[in-house]
Structure formats: structure tokens, C-alpha cells
Amino acid sequence: MKAILLFTALIFVFQLNAQTNKKNLLPFKSAIVEYVYEGNTTGTQNLYIDNNGWLQCETTQSLTKSFGQKTETNEVKLTRGMDIYQWVPGAHSGTKIHNSIAEELMNDPNFNAEEFGKHTMEQLGFEKTGTESIIGKPCEIYSGMGTKIWIWKGIALKTDVKILGQKTTWTATSVKINESVPSSKFEIPSDVKFEDMGNLDPLEMMNKSMEQQGDEANKQPDSVKINSEEEVPVKSLNELKGFLKKLKTE
């Protein structure tokens, strides 16, 4: 599901912006969030959180209809600190990615999460466009790159993605804070061999998501357009790295 790559790349920025200190990524110890998908993608997702956000597990079952093709997704994504593991239940192979950019930022004693979140979202073309409650939780709404995200305390309770005529919305139907989560949700399966995919670069993931959507539509745009007048401000991985270095020296 290409739209999920975009969401994955963005959500860490929101979580950094919501954190109260470097020890806690989220302002609560644990949570269980249930989602439902609508639009080109239908299905469900469960999100399990522990250790103030440093342990997260997403289980997704969905069906995506895009450009005349159907894609079924049944996968687990486990985040342990800066390492992200993904696999299909019952399979014996998966992938591992290390979030080196986030690790570098978090280890910087001068890193300011709030300022980083604000400036990064501005550079990526996002802006705060309002507030709205989702299942009783007051959310801030951020819009940009054909995406609208409703954020509550660092968690996306609703996400609306529109890319090249394809639309997917996933919305939280249940949020349980400081709920006891079984430790088994965060265990790395011993019978799965993980291929190390190297380091995670958020913008690279976003660009890959957009490019794959364009390929499926038999289009080769020079840049990803949100509408006829607006383009994504950051267009290359080097630009993002330069932006991060600038933030660290300001």
C-alpha cells in the first residue's frame, strides 16, 4: 500500500513534535488504537504502543484497488527504538530498516523536537489548517502533499491521502490509553530471517511512494504536484539532509 509509506515517513516528525522530553517519544506509557480503512483501500489496522512510544507494533489486513489491480496486505510492522521490522504472518522472511536520521537527531544534545517538527513540516509543504475531535479526542489538523492528518498527542487518529486520483482514509474507531499490552506484541519472531535494508531516509520513502503511484498511472511527472499551483518544497534527499544540518547549526 503505497500511501502507507508516505504516512510512515511523516508520523515520526509529529511524534517528535509531541514528546515532552528525549526519554519519552509519546506523553503516555502505552496505548491500543484500532483503525478502519475506507476508499481505494479497505480493511483494518491495530496499533500497539508501549514504553512511551519506543515500542510500537502495527498489524494490518487490507485490500487495495488501484488502477484496475487488487493488492491484499497482511503484515506486521514492529518498531523497537530506531529499528523497524516488517513481515507477513506465517512467512519466514522479512525486512529490517534502521532509522539513522532519527537516531542522530535524538542523540544531539542541542536538538529541539518542537522546533524541528515545526520547521520540517513547513519545508515539506504542510501547515496546520484547523482542529477537530476524532472519537472524542481533540486533534490538530495538518494538510499538505495531498494528505490531511488529524494528530492527537503524537498519534494520527485519522489520515486522508489523495494521490493521482486515488483516495484512502483510515480512521481510529477506538483509543485506549495506558492499556496493558502483551509483551509478545513486541517480540521479534525467531523463525523469520530479516534482510537488513540499511538506513531509513524519510524523504526517500515519500519520493518512492509518489514515484510508484505515478508509474502505476503511466505518468512520469518531474515533481509531485499537490495541485496545479503547488509543488512539494523539498524535492530531493540531499535537500532534506541539508535542511537537517542547517537546523542543527542554527
Secondary structure as UniProt FT lines:
FT   HELIX           2..18
FT   TURN            22..23
FT   STRAND          31..39
FT   STRAND          41..50
FT   HELIX           51..53
FT   STRAND          55..66
FT   TURN            67..68
FT   STRAND          69..80
FT   TURN            81..82
FT   STRAND          83..87
FT   TURN            89..90
FT   STRAND          93..98
FT   HELIX           100..106
FT   TURN            109..110
FT   HELIX           113..123
FT   TURN            124..125
FT   STRAND          127..134
FT   TURN            135..136
FT   STRAND          137..144
FT   TURN            145..146
FT   STRAND          147..152
FT   TURN            153..154
FT   STRAND          155..163
FT   TURN            164..165
FT   STRAND          166..177
FT   HELIX           183..186
FT   TURN            190..191
FT   STRAND          193..199
FT   HELIX           202..216
FT   TURN            217..218
FT   HELIX           237..249
//
